[in-house]
Amino acid sequence: MGGMAEPATDSEIRAALAGLPGWERDGDTIRKEYERESFPDAVTFVVRVGFLAEQVDHHPDIDVRWRKVALALSTHSAGGLTVKDFELARRIEALA
Amino acid sequence: MGGMAEPATDSEIRAALAGLPGWERDGDTIRKEYERESFPDAVTFVVRVGFLAEQVDHHPDIDVRWRKVALALSTHSAGGLTVKDFELARRIEALA
């Protein structure tokens, strides 16, 4: 995913989130909390998300609270949300 | 580590933290931020901490910010810091 991503407009953000159930906008970030069956399942999910993140060089904030994993995505280099955030969220959803 | 752990006293907490470089008290929690060489190294560290945590059934809050991993330990069932927190912190230090 080389190159600069342009910040998405509000309507682009709304359209993208319509296809991402459970993901919510919080300013320049999109967030979702996933609950797994167990703590090992939560750690396993972090690893799976981690492989995706490293592959596209776009790294979510990841907060583990026992078997809950909260993810937050933003494109800091673009100062907002970009297609990189929505694409990674879609790939994470495909795991989940 | 079955059974109830007693909350540690302030002097016990100070003594325990003296042997845990980089760990700091924040009320009923002890925290440390670890910085790894890379994001994959950070995820690997989460997995190693996760195995220890599951083994002793005591689960830190884990916040991943690219290659930094912040850990926070508290014994919620005891309403404070206990030997379980300091023992797990020592085992994490032995990994790190």
N, CA and C atoms of all chains as a GROMACS GRO file, in nm:
protein
  576
    1MET      N    1   0.084  -0.118   0.000
    1MET     CA    2   0.000   0.000   0.000
    1MET      C    3   0.088   0.123   0.000
    2GLY      N    4   0.187   0.130  -0.089
    2GLY     CA    5   0.276   0.245  -0.093
    2GLY      C    6   0.202   0.370  -0.136
    3GLY      N    7   0.269   0.484  -0.121
    3GLY     CA    8   0.211   0.610  -0.167
    3GLY      C    9   0.123   0.672  -0.061
    4MET      N   10   0.091   0.796  -0.085
    4MET     CA   11   0.010   0.872   0.010
    4MET      C   12  -0.137   0.841  -0.012
    5ALA      N   13  -0.209   0.826   0.098
    5ALA     CA   14  -0.354   0.810   0.090
    5ALA      C   15  -0.416   0.946   0.122
    6GLU      N   16  -0.520   0.981   0.050
    6GLU     CA   17  -0.591   1.108   0.074
    6GLU      C   18  -0.690   1.090   0.189
    7PRO      N   19  -0.706   1.192   0.272
    7PRO     CA   20  -0.810   1.182   0.376
    7PRO      C   21  -0.948   1.163   0.312
    8ALA      N   22  -1.027   1.076   0.370
    8ALA     CA   23  -1.161   1.052   0.321
    8ALA      C   24  -1.253   1.166   0.363
    9THR      N   25  -1.354   1.192   0.283
    9THR     CA   26  -1.455   1.292   0.319
    9THR      C   27  -1.556   1.228   0.414
   10ASP      N   28  -1.637   1.313   0.479
   10ASP     CA   29  -1.739   1.261   0.571
   10ASP      C   30  -1.831   1.162   0.501
   11SER      N   31  -1.870   1.193   0.378
   11SER     CA   32  -1.965   1.102   0.311
   11SER      C   33  -1.896   0.972   0.272
   12GLU      N   34  -1.769   0.979   0.236
   12GLU     CA   35  -1.694   0.855   0.208
   12GLU      C   36  -1.680   0.771   0.335
   13ILE      N   37  -1.659   0.839   0.447
   13ILE     CA   38  -1.645   0.768   0.575
   13ILE      C   39  -1.777   0.699   0.611
   14ARG      N   40  -1.888   0.773   0.596
   14ARG     CA   41  -2.019   0.712   0.626
   14ARG      C   42  -2.045   0.591   0.537
   15ALA      N   43  -2.012   0.605   0.410
   15ALA     CA   44  -2.035   0.494   0.316
   15ALA      C   45  -1.950   0.373   0.353
   16ALA      N   46  -1.825   0.398   0.389
   16ALA     CA   47  -1.736   0.286   0.424
   16ALA      C   48  -1.785   0.217   0.552
   17LEU      N   49  -1.826   0.296   0.651
   17LEU     CA   50  -1.869   0.237   0.778
   17LEU      C   51  -1.999   0.158   0.762
   18ALA      N   52  -2.080   0.194   0.665
   18ALA     CA   53  -2.205   0.121   0.642
   18ALA      C   54  -2.177  -0.026   0.611
   19GLY      N   55  -2.059  -0.053   0.557
   19GLY     CA   56  -2.022  -0.190   0.526
   19GLY      C   57  -1.934  -0.255   0.631
   20LEU      N   58  -1.919  -0.189   0.746
   20LEU     CA   59  -1.830  -0.241   0.852
   20LEU      C   60  -1.904  -0.246   0.985
   21PRO      N   61  -1.988  -0.347   1.004
   21PRO     CA   62  -2.070  -0.353   1.124
   21PRO      C   63  -1.988  -0.351   1.253
   22GLY      N   64  -2.027  -0.265   1.346
   22GLY     CA   65  -1.958  -0.259   1.475
   22GLY      C   66  -1.845  -0.160   1.478
   23TRP      N   67  -1.800  -0.117   1.362
   23TRP     CA   68  -1.695  -0.014   1.357
   23TRP      C   69  -1.760   0.122   1.371
   24GLU      N   70  -1.701   0.206   1.457
   24GLU     CA   71  -1.755   0.340   1.480
   24GLU      C   72  -1.648   0.444   1.463
   25ARG      N   73  -1.691   0.559   1.414
   25ARG     CA   74  -1.599   0.670   1.398
   25ARG      C   75  -1.583   0.745   1.529
   26ASP      N   76  -1.461   0.784   1.558
   26ASP     CA   77  -1.432   0.868   1.674
   26ASP      C   78  -1.330   0.971   1.624
   27GLY      N   79  -1.380   1.079   1.566
   27GLY     CA   80  -1.291   1.181   1.510
   27GLY      C   81  -1.214   1.126   1.392
   28ASP      N   82  -1.081   1.125   1.403
   28ASP     CA   83  -0.995   1.079   1.294
   28ASP      C   84  -0.963   0.930   1.304
   29THR      N   85  -1.044   0.858   1.382
   29THR     CA   86  -1.017   0.718   1.410
   29THR      C   87  -1.144   0.637   1.387
   30ILE      N   88  -1.128   0.511   1.349
   30ILE     CA   89  -1.240   0.416   1.356
   30ILE      C   90  -1.202   0.306   1.455
   31ARG      N   91  -1.303   0.261   1.530
   31ARG     CA   92  -1.278   0.168   1.640
   31ARG      C   93  -1.380   0.055   1.638
   32LYS      N   94  -1.335  -0.061   1.685
   32LYS     CA   95  -1.428  -0.172   1.714
   32LYS      C   96  -1.370  -0.255   1.827
   33GLU      N   97  -1.459  -0.303   1.913
   33GLU     CA   98  -1.418  -0.396   2.017
   33GLU      C   99  -1.468  -0.536   1.981
   34TYR      N  100  -1.377  -0.629   1.978
   34TYR     CA  101  -1.409  -0.769   1.951
   34TYR      C  102  -1.401  -0.847   2.082
   35GLU      N  103  -1.498  -0.936   2.102
   35GLU     CA  104  -1.491  -1.024   2.219
   35GLU      C  105  -1.470  -1.167   2.171
   36ARG      N  106  -1.368  -1.231   2.223
   36ARG     CA  107  -1.337  -1.368   2.184
   36ARG      C  108  -1.386  -1.464   2.293
   37GLU      N  109  -1.370  -1.593   2.269
   37GLU     CA  110  -1.420  -1.693   2.365
   37GLU      C  111  -1.334  -1.702   2.490
   38SER      N  112  -1.208  -1.666   2.478
   38SER     CA  113  -1.113  -1.686   2.588
   38SER      C  114  -0.997  -1.589   2.569
   39PHE      N  115  -0.914  -1.578   2.672
   39PHE     CA  116  -0.793  -1.496   2.659
   39PHE      C  117  -0.698  -1.549   2.553
   40PRO      N  118  -0.671  -1.682   2.548
   40PRO     CA  119  -0.587  -1.730   2.437
   40PRO      C  120  -0.646  -1.696   2.300
   41ASP      N  121  -0.777  -1.702   2.287
   41ASP     CA  122  -0.839  -1.664   2.159
   41ASP      C  123  -0.816  -1.515   2.130
   42ALA      N  124  -0.820  -1.434   2.234
   42ALA     CA  125  -0.795  -1.290   2.214
   42ALA      C  126  -0.651  -1.267   2.167
   43VAL      N  127  -0.556  -1.336   2.228
   43VAL     CA  128  -0.416  -1.321   2.187
   43VAL      C  129  -0.398  -1.372   2.044
   44THR      N  130  -0.462  -1.481   2.012
   44THR     CA  131  -0.454  -1.536   1.876
   44THR      C  132  -0.508  -1.434   1.775
   45PHE      N  133  -0.617  -1.369   1.810
   45PHE     CA  134  -0.673  -1.266   1.723
   45PHE      C  135  -0.574  -1.150   1.704
   46VAL      N  136  -0.506  -1.111   1.811
   46VAL     CA  137  -0.403  -1.006   1.799
   46VAL      C  138  -0.296  -1.049   1.699
   47VAL      N  139  -0.257  -1.174   1.705
   47VAL     CA  140  -0.153  -1.223   1.613
   47VAL      C  141  -0.205  -1.218   1.469
   48ARG      N  142  -0.327  -1.262   1.447
   48ARG     CA  143  -0.383  -1.261   1.311
   48ARG      C  144  -0.394  -1.118   1.258
   49VAL      N  145  -0.444  -1.028   1.343
   49VAL     CA  146  -0.451  -0.887   1.304
   49VAL      C  147  -0.310  -0.833   1.279
   50GLY      N  148  -0.216  -0.874   1.362
   50GLY     CA  149  -0.078  -0.829   1.349
   50GLY      C  150  -0.017  -0.867   1.215
   51PHE      N  151  -0.042  -0.988   1.170
   51PHE     CA  152   0.011  -1.029   1.040
   51PHE      C  153  -0.047  -0.944   0.928
   52LEU      N  154  -0.177  -0.919   0.932
   52LEU     CA  155  -0.239  -0.832   0.830
   52LEU      C  156  -0.178  -0.693   0.835
   53ALA      N  157  -0.165  -0.640   0.956
   53ALA     CA  158  -0.115  -0.503   0.974
   53ALA      C  159   0.026  -0.489   0.919
   54GLU      N  160   0.108  -0.588   0.948
   54GLU     CA  161   0.247  -0.580   0.902
   54GLU      C  162   0.255  -0.593   0.750
   55GLN      N  163   0.168  -0.677   0.697
   55GLN     CA  164   0.167  -0.698   0.552
   55GLN      C  165   0.139  -0.568   0.477
   56VAL      N  166   0.048  -0.486   0.531
   56VAL     CA  167   0.012  -0.361   0.463
   56VAL      C  168   0.081  -0.240   0.526
   57ASP      N  169   0.170  -0.264   0.622
   57ASP     CA  170   0.243  -0.158   0.690
   57ASP      C  171   0.149  -0.050   0.744
   58HIS      N  172   0.045  -0.097   0.812
   58HIS     CA  173  -0.054  -0.005   0.870
   58HIS      C  174  -0.101  -0.071   1.000
   59HIS      N  175  -0.067  -0.006   1.113
   59HIS     CA  176  -0.073  -0.075   1.241
   59HIS      C  177  -0.179  -0.016   1.332
   60PRO      N  178  -0.280  -0.092   1.364
   60PRO     CA  179  -0.383  -0.040   1.457
   60PRO      C  180  -0.328  -0.027   1.599
   61ASP      N  181  -0.389   0.061   1.675
   61ASP     CA  182  -0.375   0.054   1.820
   61ASP      C  183  -0.455  -0.066   1.867
   62ILE      N  184  -0.396  -0.146   1.955
   62ILE     CA  185  -0.457  -0.272   1.998
   62ILE      C  186  -0.459  -0.274   2.150
   63ASP      N  187  -0.580  -0.283   2.208
   63ASP     CA  188  -0.593  -0.287   2.354
   63ASP      C  189  -0.658  -0.418   2.394
   64VAL      N  190  -0.586  -0.499   2.470
   64VAL     CA  191  -0.639  -0.628   2.516
   64VAL      C  192  -0.685  -0.613   2.661
   65ARG      N  193  -0.811  -0.648   2.686
   65ARG     CA  194  -0.867  -0.650   2.821
   65ARG      C  195  -0.930  -0.788   2.842
   66TRP      N  196  -0.849  -0.880   2.898
   66TRP     CA  197  -0.887  -1.020   2.910
   66TRP      C  198  -0.930  -1.075   2.775
   67ARG      N  199  -1.055  -1.108   2.752
   67ARG     CA  200  -1.087  -1.168   2.621
   67ARG      C  201  -1.148  -1.068   2.523
   68LYS      N  202  -1.138  -0.939   2.555
   68LYS     CA  203  -1.180  -0.834   2.462
   68LYS      C  204  -1.059  -0.767   2.399
   69VAL      N  205  -1.071  -0.740   2.270
   69VAL     CA  206  -0.964  -0.674   2.196
   69VAL      C  207  -1.024  -0.553   2.125
   70ALA      N  208  -0.980  -0.434   2.163
   70ALA     CA  209  -1.027  -0.312   2.097
   70ALA      C  210  -0.921  -0.268   1.995
   71LEU      N  211  -0.967  -0.241   1.875
   71LEU     CA  212  -0.878  -0.196   1.767
   71LEU      C  213  -0.916  -0.053   1.729
   72ALA      N  214  -0.816   0.028   1.702
   72ALA     CA  215  -0.838   0.166   1.656
   72ALA      C  216  -0.747   0.191   1.537
   73LEU      N  217  -0.805   0.242   1.431
   73LEU     CA  218  -0.732   0.268   1.307
   73LEU      C  219  -0.739   0.415   1.270
   74SER      N  220  -0.626   0.468   1.224
   74SER     CA  221  -0.619   0.605   1.174
   74SER      C  222  -0.496   0.613   1.085
   75THR      N  223  -0.497   0.705   0.989
   75THR     CA  224  -0.379   0.724   0.905
   75THR      C  225  -0.312   0.854   0.949
   76HIS      N  226  -0.220   0.839   1.047
   76HIS     CA  227  -0.160   0.959   1.108
   76HIS      C  228  -0.088   1.042   1.004
   77SER      N  229  -0.023   0.976   0.907
   77SER     CA  230   0.055   1.050   0.806
   77SER      C  231  -0.034   1.137   0.718
   78ALA      N  232  -0.163   1.101   0.708
   78ALA     CA  233  -0.256   1.180   0.626
   78ALA      C  234  -0.340   1.274   0.713
   79GLY      N  235  -0.325   1.264   0.844
   79GLY     CA  236  -0.403   1.349   0.934
   79GLY      C  237  -0.551   1.318   0.932
   80GLY      N  238  -0.586   1.192   0.908
   80GLY     CA  239  -0.728   1.158   0.908
   80GLY      C  240  -0.750   1.014   0.868
   81LEU      N  241  -0.871   0.982   0.834
   81LEU     CA  242  -0.907   0.848   0.789
   81LEU      C  243  -0.888   0.838   0.639
   82THR      N  244  -0.833   0.726   0.596
   82THR     CA  245  -0.812   0.706   0.452
   82THR      C  246  -0.857   0.565   0.414
   83VAL      N  247  -0.847   0.538   0.287
   83VAL     CA  248  -0.881   0.406   0.235
   83VAL      C  249  -0.798   0.297   0.303
   84LYS      N  250  -0.679   0.329   0.350
   84LYS     CA  251  -0.597   0.229   0.418
   84LYS      C  252  -0.667   0.177   0.545
   85ASP      N  253  -0.736   0.269   0.615
   85ASP     CA  254  -0.807   0.229   0.737
   85ASP      C  255  -0.924   0.137   0.704
   86PHE      N  256  -1.000   0.175   0.602
   86PHE     CA  257  -1.119   0.096   0.570
   86PHE      C  258  -1.081  -0.038   0.509
   87GLU      N  259  -0.974  -0.039   0.430
   87GLU     CA  260  -0.930  -0.166   0.372
   87GLU      C  261  -0.881  -0.262   0.480
   88LEU      N  262  -0.805  -0.210   0.575
   88LEU     CA  263  -0.758  -0.298   0.682
   88LEU      C  264  -0.874  -0.345   0.769
   89ALA      N  265  -0.968  -0.256   0.798
   89ALA     CA  266  -1.086  -0.296   0.877
   89ALA      C  267  -1.163  -0.407   0.806
   90ARG      N  268  -1.176  -0.397   0.674
   90ARG     CA  269  -1.246  -0.503   0.600
   90ARG      C  270  -1.172  -0.635   0.607
   91ARG      N  271  -1.039  -0.629   0.601
   91ARG     CA  272  -0.962  -0.754   0.610
   91ARG      C  273  -0.970  -0.813   0.751
   92ILE      N  274  -0.975  -0.728   0.851
   92ILE     CA  275  -0.991  -0.776   0.989
   92ILE      C  276  -1.129  -0.840   1.005
   93GLU      N  277  -1.230  -0.777   0.949
   93GLU     CA  278  -1.366  -0.835   0.956
   93GLU      C  279  -1.370  -0.973   0.892
   94ALA      N  280  -1.293  -0.991   0.786
   94ALA     CA  281  -1.292  -1.120   0.717
   94ALA      C  282  -1.230  -1.229   0.804
   95LEU      N  283  -1.144  -1.189   0.899
   95LEU     CA  284  -1.087  -1.282   0.997
   95LEU      C  285  -1.187  -1.318   1.105
   96ALA      N  286  -1.266  -1.219   1.143
   96ALA     CA  287  -1.332  -1.221   1.274
   96ALA      C  288  -1.453  -1.315   1.279
   97MET      N  289  -0.158  -2.057   4.134
   97MET     CA  290  -0.174  -1.941   4.222
   97MET      C  291  -0.317  -1.931   4.271
   98GLY      N  292  -0.376  -2.044   4.309
   98GLY     CA  293  -0.514  -2.041   4.356
   98GLY      C  294  -0.526  -1.967   4.487
   99GLY      N  295  -0.650  -1.943   4.529
   99GLY     CA  296  -0.674  -1.879   4.658
   99GLY      C  297  -0.670  -1.728   4.648
  100MET      N  298  -0.713  -1.666   4.756
  100MET     CA  299  -0.721  -1.521   4.759
  100MET      C  300  -0.584  -1.464   4.792
  101ALA      N  301  -0.549  -1.358   4.721
  101ALA     CA  302  -0.427  -1.286   4.754
  101ALA      C  303  -0.467  -1.162   4.835
  102GLU      N  304  -0.389  -1.134   4.937
  102GLU     CA  305  -0.414  -1.016   5.021
  102GLU      C  306  -0.358  -0.891   4.955
  103PRO      N  307  -0.428  -0.778   4.966
  103PRO     CA  308  -0.368  -0.654   4.913
  103PRO      C  309  -0.235  -0.625   4.983
  104ALA      N  310  -0.139  -0.580   4.903
  104ALA     CA  311  -0.008  -0.546   4.959
  104ALA      C  312  -0.015  -0.410   5.027
  105THR      N  313   0.068  -0.393   5.128
  105THR     CA  314   0.078  -0.262   5.193
  105THR      C  315   0.168  -0.170   5.110
  106ASP      N  316   0.163  -0.041   5.142
  106ASP     CA  317   0.247   0.054   5.068
  106ASP      C  318   0.394   0.016   5.078
  107SER      N  319   0.436  -0.027   5.196
  107SER     CA  320   0.580  -0.058   5.208
  107SER      C  321   0.614  -0.186   5.133
  108GLU      N  322   0.522  -0.282   5.130
  108GLU     CA  323   0.544  -0.403   5.050
  108GLU      C  324   0.551  -0.368   4.901
  109ILE      N  325   0.465  -0.275   4.859
  109ILE     CA  326   0.465  -0.234   4.717
  109ILE      C  327   0.596  -0.166   4.682
  110ARG      N  328   0.642  -0.076   4.770
  110ARG     CA  329   0.770  -0.008   4.743
  110ARG      C  330   0.885  -0.108   4.735
  111ALA      N  331   0.883  -0.205   4.826
  111ALA     CA  332   0.991  -0.304   4.826
  111ALA      C  333   0.986  -0.388   4.699
  112ALA      N  334   0.867  -0.426   4.656
  112ALA     CA  335   0.856  -0.509   4.535
  112ALA      C  336   0.901  -0.430   4.413
  113LEU      N  337   0.859  -0.302   4.403
  113LEU     CA  338   0.895  -0.222   4.286
  113LEU      C  339   1.045  -0.193   4.280
  114ALA      N  340   1.110  -0.194   4.395
  114ALA     CA  341   1.255  -0.170   4.395
  114ALA      C  342   1.328  -0.278   4.314
  115GLY      N  343   1.267  -0.395   4.304
  115GLY     CA  344   1.328  -0.503   4.226
  115GLY      C  345   1.272  -0.517   4.085
  116LEU      N  346   1.192  -0.418   4.043
  116LEU     CA  347   1.127  -0.426   3.912
  116LEU      C  348   1.153  -0.297   3.833
  117PRO      N  349   1.272  -0.284   3.773
  117PRO     CA  350   1.306  -0.159   3.705
  117PRO      C  351   1.209  -0.123   3.594
  118GLY      N  352   1.165   0.003   3.595
  118GLY     CA  353   1.074   0.051   3.490
  118GLY      C  354   0.928   0.034   3.524
  119TRP      N  355   0.897  -0.049   3.621
  119TRP     CA  356   0.758  -0.064   3.665
  119TRP      C  357   0.725   0.049   3.762
  120GLU      N  358   0.609   0.109   3.739
  120GLU     CA  359   0.567   0.220   3.824
  120GLU      C  360   0.427   0.196   3.878
  121ARG      N  361   0.406   0.245   3.999
  121ARG     CA  362   0.273   0.234   4.058
  121ARG      C  363   0.185   0.348   4.011
  122ASP      N  364   0.060   0.312   3.981
  122ASP     CA  365  -0.043   0.412   3.948
  122ASP      C  366  -0.168   0.368   4.024
  123GLY      N  367  -0.177   0.410   4.149
  123GLY     CA  368  -0.291   0.370   4.234
  123GLY      C  369  -0.287   0.221   4.261
  124ASP      N  370  -0.391   0.151   4.218
  124ASP     CA  371  -0.402   0.007   4.242
  124ASP      C  372  -0.342  -0.076   4.129
  125THR      N  373  -0.259  -0.013   4.048
  125THR     CA  374  -0.204  -0.078   3.929
  125THR      C  375  -0.053  -0.057   3.926
  126ILE      N  376   0.018  -0.152   3.868
  126ILE     CA  377   0.157  -0.127   3.829
  126ILE      C  378   0.167  -0.137   3.677
  127ARG      N  379   0.250  -0.050   3.620
  127ARG     CA  380   0.258  -0.037   3.475
  127ARG      C  381   0.404  -0.033   3.429
  128LYS      N  382   0.424  -0.083   3.307
  128LYS     CA  383   0.552  -0.062   3.239
  128LYS      C  384   0.529  -0.061   3.090
  129GLU      N  385   0.602   0.024   3.020
  129GLU     CA  386   0.599   0.024   2.874
  129GLU      C  387   0.728  -0.037   2.822
  130TYR      N  388   0.714  -0.137   2.739
  130TYR     CA  389   0.828  -0.202   2.675
  130TYR      C  390   0.834  -0.158   2.530
  131GLU      N  391   0.953  -0.132   2.481
  131GLU     CA  392   0.970  -0.100   2.340
  131GLU      C  393   1.050  -0.211   2.274
  132ARG      N  394   0.996  -0.269   2.169
  132ARG     CA  395   1.062  -0.377   2.098
  132ARG      C  396   1.127  -0.323   1.971
  133GLU      N  397   1.199  -0.408   1.899
  133GLU     CA  398   1.270  -0.365   1.779
  133GLU      C  399   1.176  -0.337   1.661
  134SER      N  400   1.062  -0.402   1.661
  134SER     CA  401   0.972  -0.395   1.546
  134SER      C  402   0.831  -0.429   1.592
  135PHE      N  403   0.734  -0.405   1.504
  135PHE     CA  404   0.596  -0.445   1.536
  135PHE      C  405   0.583  -0.597   1.551
  136PRO      N  406   0.641  -0.678   1.462
  136PRO     CA  407   0.634  -0.823   1.486
  136PRO      C  408   0.695  -0.863   1.622
  137ASP      N  409   0.802  -0.798   1.660
  137ASP     CA  410   0.860  -0.826   1.792
  137ASP      C  411   0.764  -0.788   1.905
  138ALA      N  412   0.691  -0.679   1.886
  138ALA     CA  413   0.593  -0.638   1.987
  138ALA      C  414   0.482  -0.742   1.999
  139VAL      N  415   0.433  -0.791   1.885
  139VAL     CA  416   0.327  -0.893   1.888
  139VAL      C  417   0.380  -1.022   1.951
  140THR      N  418   0.502  -1.056   1.919
  140THR     CA  419   0.564  -1.176   1.978
  140THR      C  420   0.572  -1.162   2.130
  141PHE      N  421   0.608  -1.043   2.176
  141PHE     CA  422   0.614  -1.019   2.320
  141PHE      C  423   0.474  -1.035   2.383
  142VAL      N  424   0.372  -0.986   2.316
  142VAL     CA  425   0.235  -1.004   2.366
  142VAL      C  426   0.203  -1.153   2.381
  143VAL      N  427   0.245  -1.231   2.285
  143VAL     CA  428   0.218  -1.376   2.291
  143VAL      C  429   0.292  -1.438   2.410
  144ARG      N  430   0.418  -1.400   2.428
  144ARG     CA  431   0.495  -1.457   2.540
  144ARG      C  432   0.434  -1.416   2.674
  145VAL      N  433   0.397  -1.289   2.686
  145VAL     CA  434   0.329  -1.243   2.809
  145VAL      C  435   0.196  -1.318   2.824
  146GLY      N  436   0.128  -1.337   2.713
  146GLY     CA  437  -0.002  -1.405   2.717
  146GLY      C  438   0.009  -1.547   2.772
  147PHE      N  439   0.111  -1.619   2.730
  147PHE     CA  440   0.128  -1.756   2.782
  147PHE      C  441   0.152  -1.754   2.933
  148LEU      N  442   0.236  -1.664   2.979
  148LEU     CA  443   0.258  -1.653   3.125
  148LEU      C  444   0.128  -1.618   3.197
  149ALA      N  445   0.056  -1.522   3.142
  149ALA     CA  446  -0.067  -1.474   3.206
  149ALA      C  447  -0.170  -1.587   3.218
  150GLU      N  448  -0.183  -1.663   3.110
  150GLU     CA  449  -0.282  -1.771   3.112
  150GLU      C  450  -0.240  -1.880   3.209
  151GLN      N  451  -0.110  -1.904   3.215
  151GLN     CA  452  -0.060  -2.009   3.304
  151GLN      C  453  -0.094  -1.980   3.450
  152VAL      N  454  -0.088  -1.852   3.488
  152VAL     CA  455  -0.115  -1.816   3.628
  152VAL      C  456  -0.255  -1.757   3.644
  153ASP      N  457  -0.334  -1.759   3.537
  153ASP     CA  458  -0.471  -1.705   3.538
  153ASP      C  459  -0.475  -1.563   3.595
  154HIS      N  460  -0.387  -1.480   3.543
  154HIS     CA  461  -0.380  -1.340   3.588
  154HIS      C  462  -0.340  -1.259   3.465
  155HIS      N  463  -0.431  -1.174   3.420
  155HIS     CA  464  -0.420  -1.119   3.284
  155HIS      C  465  -0.398  -0.968   3.286
  156PRO      N  466  -0.283  -0.925   3.241
  156PRO     CA  467  -0.260  -0.780   3.236
  156PRO      C  468  -0.344  -0.713   3.130
  157ASP      N  469  -0.370  -0.584   3.148
  157ASP     CA  470  -0.415  -0.501   3.037
  157ASP      C  471  -0.294  -0.481   2.947
  158ILE      N  472  -0.316  -0.496   2.816
  158ILE     CA  473  -0.206  -0.492   2.719
  158ILE      C  474  -0.243  -0.392   2.610
  159ASP      N  475  -0.161  -0.288   2.596
  159ASP     CA  476  -0.186  -0.186   2.493
  159ASP      C  477  -0.070  -0.184   2.395
  160VAL      N  478  -0.097  -0.215   2.270
  160VAL     CA  479   0.007  -0.215   2.167
  160VAL      C  480  -0.004  -0.087   2.086
  161ARG      N  481   0.107  -0.013   2.078
  161ARG     CA  482   0.114   0.108   1.996
  161ARG      C  483   0.238   0.092   1.907
  162TRP      N  484   0.216   0.037   1.787
  162TRP     CA  485   0.322   0.000   1.695
  162TRP      C  486   0.422  -0.090   1.768
  163ARG      N  487   0.546  -0.046   1.794
  163ARG     CA  488   0.639  -0.141   1.856
  163ARG      C  489   0.654  -0.122   2.007
  164LYS      N  490   0.561  -0.045   2.065
  164LYS     CA  491   0.558  -0.031   2.211
  164LYS      C  492   0.442  -0.113   2.269
  165VAL      N  493   0.469  -0.178   2.381
  165VAL     CA  494   0.367  -0.258   2.449
  165VAL      C  495   0.361  -0.211   2.594
  166ALA      N  496   0.247  -0.156   2.633
  166ALA     CA  497   0.228  -0.114   2.772
  166ALA      C  498   0.149  -0.221   2.845
  167LEU      N  499   0.199  -0.260   2.961
  167LEU     CA  500   0.133  -0.361   3.044
  167LEU      C  501   0.088  -0.296   3.174
  168ALA      N  502  -0.030  -0.334   3.220
  168ALA     CA  503  -0.081  -0.285   3.348
  168ALA      C  504  -0.136  -0.404   3.426
  169LEU      N  505  -0.092  -0.415   3.550
  169LEU     CA  506  -0.132  -0.527   3.636
  169LEU      C  507  -0.201  -0.477   3.760
  170SER      N  508  -0.309  -0.547   3.797
  170SER     CA  509  -0.381  -0.519   3.920
  170SER      C  510  -0.458  -0.646   3.957
  171THR      N  511  -0.486  -0.663   4.085
  171THR     CA  512  -0.567  -0.778   4.126
  171THR      C  513  -0.706  -0.726   4.162
  172HIS      N  514  -0.792  -0.721   4.060
  172HIS     CA  515  -0.924  -0.660   4.078
  172HIS      C  516  -1.003  -0.731   4.188
  173SER      N  517  -0.987  -0.864   4.197
  173SER     CA  518  -1.065  -0.941   4.296
  173SER      C  519  -1.025  -0.905   4.438
  174ALA      N  520  -0.903  -0.854   4.455
  174ALA     CA  521  -0.857  -0.815   4.589
  174ALA      C  522  -0.870  -0.664   4.611
  175GLY      N  523  -0.909  -0.592   4.507
  175GLY     CA  524  -0.922  -0.447   4.520
  175GLY      C  525  -0.788  -0.377   4.539
  176GLY      N  526  -0.682  -0.431   4.482
  176GLY     CA  527  -0.553  -0.365   4.498
  176GLY      C  528  -0.442  -0.448   4.439
  177LEU      N  529  -0.322  -0.413   4.473
  177LEU     CA  530  -0.204  -0.485   4.426
  177LEU      C  531  -0.174  -0.600   4.522
  178THR      N  532  -0.139  -0.713   4.466
  178THR     CA  533  -0.107  -0.830   4.548
  178THR      C  534   0.020  -0.896   4.496
  179VAL      N  535   0.060  -0.999   4.566
  179VAL     CA  536   0.178  -1.076   4.525
  179VAL      C  537   0.162  -1.130   4.384
  180LYS      N  538   0.038  -1.155   4.341
  180LYS     CA  539   0.016  -1.206   4.204
  180LYS      C  540   0.068  -1.107   4.100
  181ASP      N  541   0.049  -0.978   4.127
  181ASP     CA  542   0.096  -0.875   4.033
  181ASP      C  543   0.248  -0.872   4.028
  182PHE      N  544   0.310  -0.876   4.143
  182PHE     CA  545   0.457  -0.864   4.146
  182PHE      C  546   0.522  -0.991   4.092
  183GLU      N  547   0.461  -1.105   4.120
  183GLU     CA  548   0.517  -1.230   4.066
  183GLU      C  549   0.508  -1.233   3.915
  184LEU      N  550   0.394  -1.190   3.861
  184LEU     CA  551   0.381  -1.191   3.715
  184LEU      C  552   0.475  -1.088   3.652
  185ALA      N  553   0.488  -0.972   3.715
  185ALA     CA  554   0.582  -0.870   3.663
  185ALA      C  555   0.724  -0.925   3.661
  186ARG      N  556   0.762  -0.999   3.765
  186ARG     CA  557   0.897  -1.057   3.767
  186ARG      C  558   0.916  -1.159   3.655
  187ARG      N  559   0.812  -1.238   3.630
  187ARG     CA  560   0.824  -1.337   3.521
  187ARG      C  561   0.829  -1.268   3.386
  188ILE      N  562   0.756  -1.158   3.370
  188ILE     CA  563   0.762  -1.082   3.244
  188ILE      C  564   0.900  -1.021   3.226
  189GLU      N  565   0.956  -0.968   3.335
  189GLU     CA  566   1.092  -0.912   3.328
  189GLU      C  567   1.193  -1.019   3.284
  190ALA      N  568   1.170  -1.141   3.327
  190ALA     CA  569   1.263  -1.249   3.291
  190ALA      C  570   1.257  -1.281   3.141
  191LEU      N  571   1.144  -1.250   3.078
  191LEU     CA  572   1.130  -1.264   2.932
  191LEU      C  573   1.200  -1.152   2.859
  192ALA      N  574   1.194  -1.032   2.918
  192ALA     CA  575   1.212  -0.908   2.840
  192ALA      C  576   1.359  -0.880   2.808
   0.00000   0.00000   0.00000
